[in-house]
């Protein structure tokens, strides 16, 4: 996590994170319930780039170092974004 992400955490999130990081067994448990972006893209039927873009926008998963991790819960509850221009929007010609 970078310092910007830490400043955006709520106090409850920061407390939960410090609790998780204090226990190696809990860290292992959490990491066993996460998947990487490649696995997630295959499972959801979207491109790897789409998953990376959603992760970077903060809409899916979290980042540790250079790797994005997505929880099984997020994968199960994922709703694909609507692609293209909304119907009824004016053409800019």
C-alpha positions as a printed Julia matrix, in Angstrom:
93×3 Matrix{Float64}:
   0.0     0.0     0.0
   1.18    3.47   -0.65
   0.79    6.29    1.84
  -2.17    7.75   -0.08
  -4.13    4.51    0.37
  -3.34    4.42    4.09
  -4.59    8.0     4.59
  -7.87    7.09    2.86
  -8.55    4.22    5.28
 -11.16    4.69    7.93
 -10.05    4.2    11.53
 -11.98    0.91   11.64
 -10.22   -0.34    8.48
  -6.82    0.66    9.85
  -7.54   -1.17   13.1
  -8.71   -4.28   11.22
  -5.59   -4.2     9.03
  -3.26   -3.91   12.03
  -5.08   -6.83   13.71
  -4.67   -9.0    10.61
  -1.01   -8.11   10.14
  -0.23   -8.87   13.79
  -1.23  -12.52   13.37
   0.66  -14.7    10.85
  -2.09  -17.34   11.01
  -4.72  -14.72   10.17
  -2.63  -13.38    7.28
  -2.34  -16.92    5.9
  -6.1   -17.42    6.24
  -6.89  -14.17    4.41
  -4.4   -14.87    1.62
  -5.87  -18.36    1.07
  -9.18  -16.65    0.24
  -7.69  -14.38   -2.44
  -6.92  -14.86   -6.12
  -4.69  -13.01   -8.56
  -5.94  -10.87  -11.45
  -5.29  -13.55  -14.09
  -7.37  -16.17  -12.27
 -10.11  -13.61  -11.64
 -10.27  -12.59  -15.31
 -10.63  -16.23  -16.39
 -13.26  -16.96  -13.72
 -15.33  -13.85  -14.55
 -15.0   -14.13  -18.32
 -13.52  -10.66  -18.74
 -10.11   -9.55  -19.93
  -7.11   -9.28  -17.63
  -6.94   -5.59  -18.51
 -10.53   -5.09  -17.32
  -9.73   -6.7   -13.97
  -6.56   -4.61  -13.63
  -8.47   -1.43  -14.48
 -11.18   -2.22  -11.89
  -8.52   -2.97   -9.27
  -6.65    0.23  -10.0
  -9.91    2.21   -9.73
 -10.5     0.66   -6.3
 -13.64   -1.2    -7.39
 -12.19   -4.68   -7.03
  -9.54   -6.27   -4.83
  -6.49   -4.76   -3.19
  -2.83   -4.35   -4.06
   0.24   -5.63   -2.26
   3.46   -4.58   -3.93
   2.89   -4.87   -7.67
   0.28   -7.64   -7.42
  -3.5    -7.24   -7.2
  -5.45   -9.71   -5.06
  -9.2   -10.27   -5.29
 -11.16  -12.09   -2.6
 -13.41  -15.03   -3.37
 -16.31  -12.98   -1.98
 -15.66  -10.18   -4.49
 -15.49  -12.69   -7.35
 -18.78  -14.28   -6.29
 -20.54  -10.9    -6.04
 -19.04   -9.34   -9.18
 -21.35   -7.56  -11.6
 -19.64   -6.79  -14.94
 -19.5    -3.11  -15.88
 -21.8    -1.91  -18.65
 -19.71   -1.24  -21.73
 -20.32    1.45  -24.33
 -22.33    4.62  -24.38
 -25.66    4.68  -22.51
 -28.76    4.52  -24.7
 -30.32    7.87  -25.44
 -27.11    9.85  -25.02
 -26.64   12.5   -27.7
 -24.24   11.92  -30.58
 -21.38   14.36  -30.78
 -20.98   14.75  -34.49
